[in-house]
Amino acid sequence: MRKTTDLFLIDGQPMLAPDENMQVSREDIETVDSLRDESGFLHRFVARQGVGKWAFSYGHLSQQEYDYMESLFAGKASFVFTHSDGENSVQTIAYRSKHSIVLHRANDGQFQDYQFSIIAC
């Protein structure tokens, strides 16, 4: 089984180490009052700035590895996501957005291209 890492925890449980080139981004959340006027100028009303999003990707997983990862998220609308901000370990209430996987070989339970994002609430 692939190694777990304490860099990323879901409710205190370690995730499997993701593949290289993991993407981390920040996004502003605008209110419904944000709009463009008649001239096309955007009037932004920002509710929150710099909301974190972490995109995870796993090229190949066994059935056991896939089951382990799914057990971390099972039945949870949100969870405590522990991650590093570069210097410190930080806890954030988050949720998992859309996830996808390809069943590569059905006869022996090999999966590929497991992808999902974790987004701060």
C-alpha atoms as an extended CHARMM CRD file, in Angstrom:
* protein
*
       121  EXT
         1         1  MET       CA              0.0000000000        0.0000000000        0.0000000000  PROA      1               0.0000000000
         2         2  ARG       CA              1.1260000000        3.5540000000       -0.7540000000  PROA      2               0.0000000000
         3         3  LYS       CA              2.5480000000        5.4640000000        2.2290000000  PROA      3               0.0000000000
         4         4  THR       CA              0.3850000000        7.8340000000        4.2290000000  PROA      4               0.0000000000
         5         5  THR       CA              1.5150000000       11.3560000000        5.0740000000  PROA      5               0.0000000000
         6         6  ASP       CA              0.9490000000       13.5790000000        8.0780000000  PROA      6               0.0000000000
         7         7  LEU       CA              1.0630000000       16.6210000000        5.7760000000  PROA      7               0.0000000000
         8         8  PHE       CA             -2.6450000000       16.0860000000        5.0400000000  PROA      8               0.0000000000
         9         9  LEU       CA             -5.0990000000       14.7850000000        7.6300000000  PROA      9               0.0000000000
        10        10  ILE       CA             -8.8580000000       14.2490000000        7.4800000000  PROA      10              0.0000000000
        11        11  ASP       CA            -10.3210000000       14.4310000000       10.9930000000  PROA      11              0.0000000000
        12        12  GLY       CA             -6.8800000000       13.4810000000       12.3160000000  PROA      12              0.0000000000
        13        13  GLN       CA             -6.4150000000       10.4970000000        9.9740000000  PROA      13              0.0000000000
        14        14  PRO       CA             -3.5230000000       10.6200000000        7.4770000000  PROA      14              0.0000000000
        15        15  MET       CA             -4.2210000000       10.6680000000        3.7470000000  PROA      15              0.0000000000
        16        16  LEU       CA             -2.2660000000        8.6310000000        1.2440000000  PROA      16              0.0000000000
        17        17  ALA       CA              0.6350000000       10.6690000000       -0.1240000000  PROA      17              0.0000000000
        18        18  PRO       CA             -0.5490000000       12.3360000000       -3.3530000000  PROA      18              0.0000000000
        19        19  ASP       CA              1.3590000000       12.2320000000       -6.6140000000  PROA      19              0.0000000000
        20        20  GLU       CA              3.7530000000       15.0560000000       -7.4650000000  PROA      20              0.0000000000
        21        21  ASN       CA              2.7310000000       18.5470000000       -8.6110000000  PROA      21              0.0000000000
        22        22  MET       CA             -0.2400000000       18.9250000000       -6.2740000000  PROA      22              0.0000000000
        23        23  GLN       CA             -2.0710000000       22.1750000000       -6.9730000000  PROA      23              0.0000000000
        24        24  VAL       CA             -2.9980000000       24.6090000000       -4.1730000000  PROA      24              0.0000000000
        25        25  SER       CA             -4.9660000000       27.7420000000       -5.0010000000  PROA      25              0.0000000000
        26        26  ARG       CA             -6.7790000000       30.6030000000       -3.2820000000  PROA      26              0.0000000000
        27        27  GLU       CA            -10.0240000000       32.1580000000       -4.4450000000  PROA      27              0.0000000000
        28        28  ASP       CA            -12.2040000000       35.0700000000       -3.3700000000  PROA      28              0.0000000000
        29        29  ILE       CA            -15.8690000000       34.3900000000       -2.6730000000  PROA      29              0.0000000000
        30        30  GLU       CA            -18.1510000000       37.1560000000       -3.9410000000  PROA      30              0.0000000000
        31        31  THR       CA            -21.6090000000       37.9530000000       -2.6110000000  PROA      31              0.0000000000
        32        32  VAL       CA            -24.7210000000       37.8790000000       -4.7820000000  PROA      32              0.0000000000
        33        33  ASP       CA            -24.5630000000       41.6900000000       -4.7800000000  PROA      33              0.0000000000
        34        34  SER       CA            -21.5460000000       41.6110000000       -7.1280000000  PROA      34              0.0000000000
        35        35  LEU       CA            -22.5930000000       42.5810000000      -10.6330000000  PROA      35              0.0000000000
        36        36  ARG       CA            -21.5920000000       44.2620000000      -13.8660000000  PROA      36              0.0000000000
        37        37  ASP       CA            -23.1570000000       47.6100000000      -14.7070000000  PROA      37              0.0000000000
        38        38  GLU       CA            -24.3490000000       48.7360000000      -18.1550000000  PROA      38              0.0000000000
        39        39  SER       CA            -20.8010000000       49.6280000000      -19.2040000000  PROA      39              0.0000000000
        40        40  GLY       CA            -19.5210000000       46.1740000000      -18.2390000000  PROA      40              0.0000000000
        41        41  PHE       CA            -17.6210000000       47.3450000000      -15.1350000000  PROA      41              0.0000000000
        42        42  LEU       CA            -17.6440000000       44.7340000000      -12.3520000000  PROA      42              0.0000000000
        43        43  HSD       CA            -18.6790000000       45.9390000000       -8.9300000000  PROA      43              0.0000000000
        44        44  ARG       CA            -17.2690000000       43.3140000000       -6.5600000000  PROA      44              0.0000000000
        45        45  PHE       CA            -18.5210000000       42.6900000000       -3.0760000000  PROA      45              0.0000000000
        46        46  VAL       CA            -16.2290000000       40.1260000000       -1.5030000000  PROA      46              0.0000000000
        47        47  ALA       CA            -17.5370000000       37.9820000000        1.3310000000  PROA      47              0.0000000000
        48        48  ARG       CA            -14.2380000000       36.1380000000        1.9080000000  PROA      48              0.0000000000
        49        49  GLN       CA            -10.7590000000       36.4380000000        0.4600000000  PROA      49              0.0000000000
        50        50  GLY       CA             -8.2170000000       33.7020000000       -0.1680000000  PROA      50              0.0000000000
        51        51  VAL       CA            -10.3850000000       30.6340000000        0.3650000000  PROA      51              0.0000000000
        52        52  GLY       CA             -8.1360000000       27.5780000000        0.0180000000  PROA      52              0.0000000000
        53        53  LYS       CA             -8.5390000000       24.8120000000       -2.5370000000  PROA      53              0.0000000000
        54        54  TRP       CA             -6.2840000000       21.7320000000       -2.7160000000  PROA      54              0.0000000000
        55        55  ALA       CA             -6.4190000000       19.5420000000       -5.8420000000  PROA      55              0.0000000000
        56        56  PHE       CA             -5.3310000000       15.9510000000       -5.2280000000  PROA      56              0.0000000000
        57        57  SER       CA             -4.3720000000       13.4770000000       -7.9320000000  PROA      57              0.0000000000
        58        58  TYR       CA             -3.3740000000        9.8220000000       -7.7580000000  PROA      58              0.0000000000
        59        59  GLY       CA             -2.2230000000        8.1180000000      -10.9570000000  PROA      59              0.0000000000
        60        60  HSD       CA             -2.7270000000        4.5300000000       -9.8000000000  PROA      60              0.0000000000
        61        61  LEU       CA             -4.4290000000        3.0010000000       -6.7720000000  PROA      61              0.0000000000
        62        62  SER       CA             -5.2240000000       -0.5050000000       -5.6420000000  PROA      62              0.0000000000
        63        63  GLN       CA             -8.6830000000       -1.4590000000       -4.3820000000  PROA      63              0.0000000000
        64        64  GLN       CA             -7.3450000000       -1.3350000000       -0.8120000000  PROA      64              0.0000000000
        65        65  GLU       CA             -5.8940000000        2.1720000000       -1.2940000000  PROA      65              0.0000000000
        66        66  TYR       CA             -9.0880000000        3.4570000000       -2.8980000000  PROA      66              0.0000000000
        67        67  ASP       CA            -11.2070000000        1.9870000000       -0.0850000000  PROA      67              0.0000000000
        68        68  TYR       CA             -8.9420000000        3.6320000000        2.5150000000  PROA      68              0.0000000000
        69        69  MET       CA             -9.2310000000        7.0610000000        0.8940000000  PROA      69              0.0000000000
        70        70  GLU       CA            -13.0000000000        6.8110000000        0.5220000000  PROA      70              0.0000000000
        71        71  SER       CA            -13.3230000000        5.7680000000        4.1840000000  PROA      71              0.0000000000
        72        72  LEU       CA            -11.7700000000        9.1030000000        5.1960000000  PROA      72              0.0000000000
        73        73  PHE       CA            -14.6680000000       11.0050000000        3.5680000000  PROA      73              0.0000000000
        74        74  ALA       CA            -17.5360000000        8.5300000000        4.0790000000  PROA      74              0.0000000000
        75        75  GLY       CA            -20.7420000000       10.1840000000        5.2910000000  PROA      75              0.0000000000
        76        76  LYS       CA            -19.1030000000       13.5500000000        5.9740000000  PROA      76              0.0000000000
        77        77  ALA       CA            -20.5480000000       16.7970000000        4.6560000000  PROA      77              0.0000000000
        78        78  SER       CA            -17.5090000000       18.5700000000        6.1420000000  PROA      78              0.0000000000
        79        79  PHE       CA            -14.4530000000       17.6390000000        8.1700000000  PROA      79              0.0000000000
        80        80  VAL       CA            -11.3310000000       19.0570000000        9.8160000000  PROA      80              0.0000000000
        81        81  PHE       CA             -8.6180000000       19.2570000000        7.1590000000  PROA      81              0.0000000000
        82        82  THR       CA             -5.0880000000       19.5970000000        8.5100000000  PROA      82              0.0000000000
        83        83  HSD       CA             -2.4630000000       20.8950000000        6.0860000000  PROA      83              0.0000000000
        84        84  SER       CA              0.7290000000       22.9330000000        6.0440000000  PROA      84              0.0000000000
        85        85  ASP       CA              0.8500000000       26.6250000000        5.2190000000  PROA      85              0.0000000000
        86        86  GLY       CA              4.5760000000       26.3060000000        4.4920000000  PROA      86              0.0000000000
        87        87  GLU       CA              5.7050000000       26.8340000000        8.0620000000  PROA      87              0.0000000000
        88        88  ASN       CA              2.9870000000       25.5460000000       10.3790000000  PROA      88              0.0000000000
        89        89  SER       CA              0.3060000000       22.9040000000       10.5320000000  PROA      89              0.0000000000
        90        90  VAL       CA             -3.1240000000       24.5160000000       10.0330000000  PROA      90              0.0000000000
        91        91  GLN       CA             -6.6100000000       23.1180000000       10.6370000000  PROA      91              0.0000000000
        92        92  THR       CA             -9.4910000000       24.1870000000        8.3990000000  PROA      92              0.0000000000
        93        93  ILE       CA            -13.1260000000       23.1020000000        8.2160000000  PROA      93              0.0000000000
        94        94  ALA       CA            -13.4750000000       21.8560000000        4.6340000000  PROA      94              0.0000000000
        95        95  TYR       CA            -15.4130000000       19.6280000000        2.2640000000  PROA      95              0.0000000000
        96        96  ARG       CA            -14.5250000000       17.3980000000       -0.6570000000  PROA      96              0.0000000000
        97        97  SER       CA            -15.9070000000       18.5170000000       -3.9840000000  PROA      97              0.0000000000
        98        98  LYS       CA            -16.4320000000       16.3490000000       -7.0470000000  PROA      98              0.0000000000
        99        99  HSD       CA            -14.2660000000       13.2650000000       -7.1750000000  PROA      99              0.0000000000
       100       100  SER       CA            -13.6110000000       10.8690000000      -10.0260000000  PROA      100             0.0000000000
       101       101  ILE       CA            -11.7340000000        7.6630000000      -10.7250000000  PROA      101             0.0000000000
       102       102  VAL       CA            -11.2080000000        5.2800000000      -13.6380000000  PROA      102             0.0000000000
       103       103  LEU       CA            -11.5400000000        1.5220000000      -13.1180000000  PROA      103             0.0000000000
       104       104  HSD       CA             -8.4510000000        0.4460000000      -15.0410000000  PROA      104             0.0000000000
       105       105  ARG       CA             -8.6010000000       -3.3280000000      -14.6540000000  PROA      105             0.0000000000
       106       106  ALA       CA            -11.8010000000       -4.7310000000      -13.1930000000  PROA      106             0.0000000000
       107       107  ASN       CA            -10.4570000000       -8.2740000000      -12.8020000000  PROA      107             0.0000000000
       108       108  ASP       CA             -7.8320000000       -7.2890000000      -10.1770000000  PROA      108             0.0000000000
       109       109  GLY       CA             -9.2150000000       -4.0090000000       -8.7960000000  PROA      109             0.0000000000
       110       110  GLN       CA             -6.7000000000       -1.5590000000      -10.2290000000  PROA      110             0.0000000000
       111       111  PHE       CA             -7.7670000000        2.0800000000      -10.4400000000  PROA      111             0.0000000000
       112       112  GLN       CA             -6.2170000000        5.1150000000      -12.0770000000  PROA      112             0.0000000000
       113       113  ASP       CA             -6.6950000000        8.8700000000      -12.2710000000  PROA      113             0.0000000000
       114       114  TYR       CA             -8.3100000000        9.3160000000       -8.8360000000  PROA      114             0.0000000000
       115       115  GLN       CA             -8.9150000000       13.0590000000       -8.5030000000  PROA      115             0.0000000000
       116       116  PHE       CA            -10.7230000000       15.2970000000       -6.0500000000  PROA      116             0.0000000000
       117       117  SER       CA            -10.5100000000       18.7220000000       -4.4610000000  PROA      117             0.0000000000
       118       118  ILE       CA            -10.7320000000       19.7830000000       -0.8630000000  PROA      118             0.0000000000
       119       119  ILE       CA            -12.1770000000       23.2560000000       -0.4010000000  PROA      119             0.0000000000
       120       120  ALA       CA            -12.2590000000       25.3570000000        2.7640000000  PROA      120             0.0000000000
       121       121  CYS       CA            -15.7820000000       26.0740000000        4.0190000000  PROA      121             0.0000000000
